[in-house]
Amino acid sequence: MTSRNDILLEITPQVLLKAYAVGIFPMAESAEDPGLYWIEPEMRGILPLDRFHLPKRLRRTVAQGVYEIRIDHDFDAVIASCAAPAAGRAKTWINERIRRLYGELFALGHCHTVETYLDGRLAGGLYGIQLGAAFFGESMFSRERDASKVALVHLVARLRAGGFRLLDTQFTTRHLKQFGAIDIDRRHYHRLLEQAIAGEADFYRSGGGATLDVLLQSVSQTS
């Protein structure tokens, strides 16, 4: 992984989108650190949309409709939850500058959330950036069993329905690999990125009207 110098100058949402378009993104050392760093991994994590793997147990959870799904409903709560300490994660890379910048991107329509609710409470979710037909997953959180996983399934179904070509996960983790996430080298990533950002996609195309059967069929690879 390569990183560039600490960014102390002001970053605008437009600068941030240009950075994504050339394959770099910002992170902070911690929530308390006011600085940001440009990151460009040597190996990039992606989740191929046509090879998403849906484990059987999770498929049953989605099919049972345990969680209510909301889209772009409460960005502030989602990013605050992603930034909060959790089991196995004492600190986070999401600082106040990141929360403000991505909030501005959300207001501009370039940042989206998928949220899962249980009994009216926010139970899990994720957020990411859209640029052309590329979606850059930023962070996810879960307060209930499978809450973030269900959000990911709904995200993939929505991206497939909307004509997206690339789901960038930045890095691969053991958690993401169970769904088919892979590492690709920088050159390969840039080819995919160039094609994706030149395309057009609609995050809202599914309109929330797809039945669970249609949703599950759209991400039908199972173990």
C-alpha positions, 0 to 999 in steps of 0.5 A: 500500500502506498500513501502520500503526504498528510493533507492539511489543505482544504479538500472539496467534494469535487477534489475528492471525486477527482481523486476517486476517478484516478484510484486514490482515496483519503483515510485518517490515522484515527478519529482524533487525528485531524490529518488525512492521507491519500491512499493508493493500494498496490493491490485493490479489493473489488467484489465482482458483481457478476460473481457475488457469493451468497451463503445459504444461511444468509440467503435464508435470513434475507428471504425471511425479511428480518430487517427493514431496508432503507436507502439514503435515509439517515446518512449521519447515523450511518457514518457515526455508527461506522466511526464508533468503536466496536468489538474487535475495533477499538479505533476507526479511521473516520475523523471529523473531516471525513464525516463532513466531506462525505456528508457534503457528497451525500448532499450532492447525491454522490454518496449513498447508504443502505440501512437495515432496521430492526423494530424501528432501530438502526441495526446495521448498514454501509455507505459508499461513493458513486461515480459513473457506474462505479461504487466505492464501498467505504465502511459498514457496521452491524449491531445485530447479527447479519445486519451489515451482511443483509445491507451488502446483499441489498447493495449488490442487488441494487448495483446490478439492477442499476447497471453498475460495473464496479464495486470497489472494496478498497481492501479485501478482508476475511469478511468480504472474501466470503462473498467473493471479494478478490484482490487485483493489481493496480494496472488491472484496477485502473482499467476497470475503473476507467471503464466504470466511471465512463459509464452511466448507472442509476442507484435508484433503478430498483426503486425499492419495489423488487420482491425478495425472490427477485432480489435473491435471484439477482445475487443467486450464487450460493454455496 
